[in-house]
Amino acid sequence: MARTATWKRPGSPIGKKGPRKANPSYKRRSRQPWSTADVKMLRQLAKGNTPTGVMSIKLQRPIAAIRSKAQREGISLKPVNRSPYNRRATKARATKRR
């Protein structure tokens, strides 16, 4: 028995919140190989502390693909201009010290 071309796997309705986007802008180049220009742009965006969601739109790839490629290339996606453990001096602390 041959299946018709319109057959689709029935998905579980559990956990679905709504219909998926028909043409999401961040998945246009999914499953395509990374070029050297793409990797160079990824390095440039990571150096500029660009959020991963914005990177996915600019590179037109899923967020998971960007994270995995950055890990394979040794590119850190952590923002370098943020203090660890929330040690920034707030206005309340700054006035107490004076």
N, C-alpha and C positions, 0 to 999 in steps of 0.2 A: 504494500500500500504506500503510495507516494504521498508525501505531504505537499500541500499547496504552498505557494510563495507567501501568502498572507498569514501563515500560521505564526503565532507569537506565544512565547512561554507565559503561562499564567503566573502573575506575580502575587505575592502575598499582600493583602491590604493592610497588614499590621505594620505600623510605623510610617506609613505614607501620609504625608500632610497635604499633598496637593499634586496637581499634574507637574511633570518635569518640564523644564524649558525646552522648546523645540530646537532652537539653535543658540546655545549658550556661547558667549564670546570667548570664554576661557577654555573651551574644549575643541577648538578648531584644529589644533595641531597635536592632539593627543595621539600617542602611539607612533609619532614620527621621530626619526633620529634627530639628535641635537647637532646643529652645525657649530663651528668654532665661533661664529658671530653671535649665536644665541648664548653660548657659555660666557663670552666676553661681556655681553649685556647683563647676564645674570650676576657676574662679578661686580659690574659697575653699580647695579641696583642694590646689591647687598652692601656695598661699601657706602652707599648713600642712605642707609637705614630705611629703605623702602619696605613697607609692610608686604607680607607674602601675598595677600589678596590683590594688591595693586600690581605686584610682579606678575601674577597669573593673568591679569588682563593685558598687561603690556607685552608679555611673551606669548599670549594666547595658548597657555597650557594649564592643566589642572594644578591646584596647589600641591597635591601629593607628588606630582612629577617634579615640581620645582624643589620641594624639600629633599626628595631622594637624589636628584642630580646634584644639589648643593652638597649633600653629605658625601656622595661619591667623589666629587671634585675637591672636597676639603674646604668649602666655602662656608663661613659662619654666617648664619642669618640672625644672630642675636644683635640687637642694637648696641653700638659701642658707646653711645653718649648717655646711657642711663646708669645710675648708681645702683649697685646691688643691695638687696635687703631693705629697700625703701629708706635709705639714709639721707635723703634730701632734707635740708633745713627748711622747715615751713615758716610762715610768718609768725606764728605763735611761739615757736622755739627761738626764732631770731630776736624777738622782743624780750623774752625772758633772760637771754644771755647778756643783754646790755645793762 
